[in-house]
Amino acid sequence: MKRLRGIPFLLAVVFILVLSFSALAAPDSIGIVTFVKGEVSLIRDGKPGPLNIDEKILKTDSIEAGPNGKARIVFFGEELNGMKVVSGGEKLEVSKLLSQKPEERSLSSLAADVLQSFGKKEIVQETVATTRQANFHKLKLLIFPAAKNLGPIREIIWRALPRATKYTAQFEFHGDSGPITKIIETTGTIIQSDLPDFQPGVVYTLTLTASGEKGALGKEVALFVLPNTAETDSLFSEPLLGIEKSVGDPEDPTIFLLKGNLFMNTGFPGEAFLQYLRYAKVVGKTSTALNSLRQALTSLKFKPSDIGESLDKLIDEFAKK
C-alpha cells in the first residue's frame, strides 16, 4: 500500500470526499453543502431561501450567512474544487469565486491527479424480495469486530435479526493469567460499555447469539486482533491531525466524512463505516450519508438485501446512543 503522509494524504482524502459528492450531484452542480449552523441563506435566481445540508450548489448561486450562521461547501467541479466555509455575516458569490485566481480563493487545494484514481459511483439501494426461510435468518456481524481493525474499539455493532429479542456476546481471549471469558447481554444491536480492554496483538473470539421467544435464532463467530499502535500511528497520525486542522470546528460533522474516506482509501471499510455513521447521527439520513454508508458496506461484502434491511435501523439505533 502506498503511504501518503501529511498534507498530500489529506488532499487525497479530501478529493475522495469530493468525488463521492460528485457522483451524487446534479449535472450542473459544482458543490455540495456538508454542514449548516444557524441562519444561512441560499440565493438562487435572485430568490433567497434557507440553505440545507446536502444542497447542490450551482455556479450562479450565492450563500449568505447570518451573524451566527456558518456553512461548509465542498466544491468538486473541474473549475472549482476544495472546501469553503461561509460564516459570520459573510456572503459568497460562486461566480466571483470562479473568476478569481486559484491562489486567491482561500480553498483547500486538491491534487488534480487523484481524480481518476479515487472516483466512486453512487450505490442505489435495491429492493429485494426475500422469502423468510430459515437460511435467511443467519446472523451477520455488521462492522465490529472484523479481522482488520485500527483500535481502540469503542463499540460492537451488528445487524438486527428478525424476531430476535436478545443478543448474547461472548468474548474469549488469553490474558496474563490464562483464558478469559466475558459475556454481555443486550436487547439492542450496539454494545458501547463493559467491553473487554482490547489489547494489540491479542486474538479475540466473539460468539454472538441472537435469541427470541422460542430460543436461539442465529449465531456467528468472529476472530479479530488489533495491530500494534506504532504501526497505525505511523500511517494515520499525520493525516488525521491534518483533517482535524482543516475542519477546525468540533461541531462540523464534515470531519467524519473526511476520516471515513481516509479509512476507505487505506482498506479499513469497517472504520470508515463508523465515521459515516457518526456523520449520519448528526445530519440524518441524507443522500451523502447513506451513499457513503452503502459504499463501506459494499466493501465489506454485504449484499444489497443486507444493506437495505439493516441500514435504517442501525442509524436509528446509533442515534439514540
Sequence and secondary structure as in RCSB ss.txt:
>XXXX:A:sequence
MKRLRGIPFLLAVVFILVLSFSALAAPDSIGIVTFVKGEVSLIRDGKPGPLNIDEKILKTDSIEAGPNGKARIVF
FGEELNGMKVVSGGEKLEVSKLLSQKPEERSLSSLAADVLQSFGKKEIVQETVATTRQANFHKLKLLIFPAAKNL
GPIREIIWRALPRATKYTAQFEFHGDSGPITKIIETTGTIIQSDLPDFQPGVVYTLTLTASGEKGALGKEVALFV
LPNTAETDSLFSEPLLGIEKSVGDPEDPTIFLLKGNLFMNTGFPGEAFLQYLRYAKVVGKTSTALNSLRQALTSL
KFKPSDIGESLDKLIDEFAKK
>XXXX:A:secstr
     HHHHHHHHHHHHHHHHHHHS TTEEEEEEEEES EEEEETTEEEE  TT EEETT EEEE TT EEEEEE
ESSS EEEEEEETT EEEHHHHHHS GGGS      GGGTTTS               GGG    B SSS SB  
S    EEB   TT  EEEEEEEEEETTEEEEEEEEESSSEE SS     BT  EEEEEEEEETTEEEEEEEEEEB
B  HHHHHHHHHHHHHHHHHHH  TT THHHHHHHHHHHHTT HHHHHHHHHHHHHHH S HHHHHHHHHHHHHT
T  HHHHHHHHHHHHHHHHT 
